[in-house]
Amino acid sequence: MDQDKLKERIQAEADNSRLPCRKAFAIAEEAGLKPAEVGKACNELEVKIVECQLSCF
């Protein structure tokens, strides 16, 4: 998944610029990316990851 599609996916799943951690992990798995890459894209979009599992983000 390219960066533009990743960012579109994050924005589609985010609610009020907030994305639950479980959704971030699901997006990473679906895209074949590391969770940190999804976290970086969220930071660029100013989307906050909430309900964090394992304090990964």
C-alpha positions as CSV (number, residue, x, y, z in Angstrom):
1,M,0.0,0.0,0.0
2,D,1.4,3.4,-1.0
3,Q,1.5,6.3,1.5
4,D,-1.4,8.1,-0.1
5,K,-3.6,5.0,0.1
6,L,-2.4,4.4,3.7
7,K,-3.4,8.0,4.7
8,E,-6.8,7.7,3.0
9,R,-7.4,4.4,4.9
10,I,-6.4,6.1,8.2
11,Q,-8.7,9.0,7.6
12,A,-11.5,6.7,6.7
13,E,-11.2,4.8,10.0
14,A,-10.4,7.8,12.2
15,D,-13.3,9.5,14.1
16,N,-12.7,13.1,15.0
17,S,-9.0,12.7,14.3
18,R,-8.8,9.8,16.7
19,L,-8.0,6.2,15.7
20,P,-8.3,3.3,18.1
21,C,-5.0,1.3,18.5
22,R,-6.7,-1.9,17.4
23,K,-7.7,-0.3,14.1
24,A,-4.1,1.0,13.6
25,F,-2.8,-2.5,14.1
26,A,-5.5,-3.9,11.6
27,I,-4.5,-1.3,9.0
28,A,-0.8,-2.2,9.4
29,E,-1.5,-5.9,9.0
30,E,-3.8,-5.3,6.0
31,A,-1.2,-3.1,4.3
32,G,1.7,-5.4,5.2
33,L,3.4,-2.6,7.2
34,K,4.9,-2.3,10.6
35,P,2.7,-0.6,13.2
36,A,5.3,2.1,13.6
37,E,4.8,3.1,9.9
38,V,1.1,3.5,10.5
39,G,1.9,5.6,13.6
40,K,4.2,7.8,11.6
41,A,1.4,8.4,9.0
42,C,-1.0,9.2,11.8
43,N,1.4,11.8,13.2
44,E,1.7,13.4,9.8
45,L,-2.1,13.5,9.5
46,E,-2.4,14.7,13.1
47,V,-4.6,11.7,14.0
48,K,-4.2,10.7,17.6
49,I,-4.1,7.0,18.4
50,V,-6.4,6.2,21.4
51,E,-7.2,3.1,23.5
52,C,-3.6,2.0,23.1
53,Q,-2.6,-1.6,23.5
54,L,0.9,-2.3,24.9
55,S,1.9,1.4,24.7
56,C,3.1,0.9,21.1
57,F,2.1,4.4,19.9
